Amino acid sequence: MKLLFSMLTLISFQTYAQFGFTNIDSVDVIKNTLTLKYPWAGGIDYAQLSNIDLNQDGVQDLFIFDRSADKVLTFIQNGTNGQVDYTYAPEYEDNFPPMISWCLLADYNCDGKKDIFTYTIGGFKVYKNTSTSTTLQFELAKNILKTNIYGNNVYIYSSAIDIPSITDIDNDGDLDILAFGVGGSKVEYQRNMSMENYGVCDSLEFITGNICWGLFEESAISNSISLNQPCPGQVSNPYSVHPATNQDRHAGSTVLALDLDANGVMDLLLGDIAYNTITSLINGGTAPNTNSAMISFNTSFPSAHPVNIPIFPAAFHLDINNDNVRDLVVCPNSTVGSQNYEGVWYYENTGADNLPTFVHQQNDFLQGEMIDFGSGSYPVLFDVNGDEVLDLLVSIEGKYNGASGNQISKIAYFENTGTNDSPVYNLITDDYMNLSTLGLGVSLNFYPTFGDIDGDGDEDMILGEYNGYMYLFTNIAGAGNTANFILADTLRENDNTPIVDGIYPIPLLIDLDRDNDLDLVLGKRDGTLNYYTNIGDSANLELKLFYTNFGGVNVTQTGYVEGRAIPTFVDIDTVFHLLVGSKEGYIYYYDNINNNLSGNFDLVSASLDNINIGFQSAPFVSNQRSDNTVLMYLGNKRGGLGLYKSGSVSNVGLTQTKTYELTIYPNPTSDNFYLLLPHSKSQSAQLSIYDMRGVLIKSQNINQTKTLINTSHLSNGVYLIQLNVDGIIYSKKLIINA
């Protein structure tokens, strides 16, 4: 479905000019004298890791699912035995279907290809790996997994916040499932009956084999373990279902089953939602079975270097260094109040696969090779040191603070030691101007914009902050010198009223009306823009709110209340183009801006060049380069950056097929609207209605001058109406508000 969606989006907007952005990784980034290996991979917050052969070369590569943005990351293992040797390979990411909350890869049908187990409302969804020698692909195998318990077929339960274990528990060759039961503190065993029923492992037919596997209980209020807990109704048959018992509610656990002591039965590693450690439990059984008891536990695993990840760690068992022995990676599983920049703990297994010795290697596996300082990244280019070469500032919405357990915003400063055409970024500090210590608001969600607002030849700064206020910093350095900012005031309108317009303000200084002074465009949480014109001059900033819902821009998806509009304008041959990031990760592209500041801009695409690297897309496009291209720096919820280079931009928006205004009414509407064909005579035309992601909703031929279009079947929201008349495209946004 994801591939189909991408094709629909591309087809829907192929008549419009696009920037032709392509992902690049050729710009070097240096941190502590070392050149980062994956600087533009977009960051990692809360990772779930699995092995998979992405390129069908017989070597297990690396798959990461980041639950903070439901985003897939793919890395190719370069084949060096015993070495961590990966190349970031984003070209495989769109081959995976849409997934939410958690995702684990495991081969359920024994064909040597890792399949997908992922969360769906109520439990587990499974996709079968149907890859060929040349193409990575998946098809839906089970929309939801079921189990037989007490003669009834019910969903196998999985919480959206938990992580289950999917492995062969009874050593019969098919995959079983271990997970905490609904509202319970005991682990349930779902036994796969594929081998028993068919003699092969290619089916997903389960019975509930045990509702208190391991005969232990985790406390409902802590991570403490009670061993040898009775399971009422237990009988000698290990595959009998034990009757359900009332259990204290325990919300939030991660489960990993593996053999820690080579005795042939599965032990456990558990993570708890309120704790920072991993607990190991040793199984006292001597042969594969389903009812042997856990006999000991350790709440600080591994003993030599215990996990310490606040909060809710999850453990993953996979081969990191290509030595055919599985290692251990532990990551935070909570998306709230947890570590978000040193949260991929890698332990190399120097022992055997079934008798591991996990030796700690690092806390920031892969993360440390990326631009990544926390969650929510906003890139901005600004000449910090006055050398006429644009440097890179990356604002981080929230970086975990171990001392307080809270998050705080910082701005990282990378000096460009190259040129504007061939930048090289060297990290100078992760807290530019010590902004995190100034106590501005709640010190979250910093977003800077720069421009000379006092006419002294250097650029000043306006800083947006979470609580809705913006702050004016005056640059007292003088032209050509390293910027030296002092906090002057909160940003105010010309009547001295502070500008406060909801939380998450995204300010952008730009001379949109080309009167040689800077105006202010404000991106808003609700997905719209406001426009403040400067009624002063180039030496006196006097802002006055002129337009709300500026340009008719709205990047909030249908059914959502939040859009997180983050605007950046591109000035090409004195023609403005507008790119707007959104909470859902897509980039909206608008034109028809010049001489139309009081009107509605034209939506060219709701998914520019089909780019989406994760929630909260934050684009910043640099000035035109000497090779007639632009670079787009793209932030996202995971806290890192992507980098994209455009094709030739001198003719963006100038195509043989031009877009014209379409006449429709009433607008907004509820059940229907009238469409008027252009010109006074009846013609044949093709009508298409798209939602704001570019998905085709309705298509029909039009052959009357005035046509009534029924929209009663459409949900409330914003749609794009497009009419093709002899190759000429007419378009209009339609608002449905029943």
Buried (B, 14 or more C-beta within 10 A) or exposed (E): EBEEBBEBBBEBBEBBBBBBBEBEBEBBBBBEEEEBBBBBBBBBBBBBBBBBBBBEEEBBBBBBBBBBBBBBBBBBBEEEEEEBBBEBBBEBBBBBBEBBBBBBBBBBBBBEBBBBBBBBEBBBBBBBBBBEEEEBBBEEBBEEBBBBBEEEEEBBBBBEBBBBBBBBBBEBEBBBBBBBBBBBBBBBBBBBBBBBEEEEBBBBBBBBBBBBBBBBBBEEEEBEBEBEBEBEEBEEEBBBBBEBEEBEEBBBBBBBBBBBEEBBBBBBBBBBBEBBBBBBBBBBBEEBBBBBBBBEBBBEBBEEBBBBBBBBBBBBBBBBBBBEBBBBBBBBBBBEBBBBBBBBBBBBBEBEBBEBEBBBBBBBBBBBBBBBBBBBBBBBBBBBBBEEBBBBBBBBBBBBEEEEEBBBBBBBBBBBBBEBEEBBBBBEEBBBBEBBEBEBBBBBBBBBBBBBBBEBEBBBBBBBBBBBBBBBBBBBBEEEEEBEBEBBEBBBBBEEEEBBBEBBBBBBBBBBBEEEBBBBBBBBBBBBBBBBBBBBEBEEBBBBBBBEBBBBBBBBBBEBEBBBBBBBBBBBEEBBBBBBBBBBBBBBBBBBBBEEBEEBBBBBBBBBBBBBBBBBBBBBBBEBBEEEBBBBBBBBBBBBBBBBBBBEBEEBBEEEEBBEEBBBEEBEBEEEBBBBBBEEEEEEBEBBBBBBBBBBBBEEEBEEBEBEBEBEEBEEBBBBBBBBBEEBBBBBBBBBEE
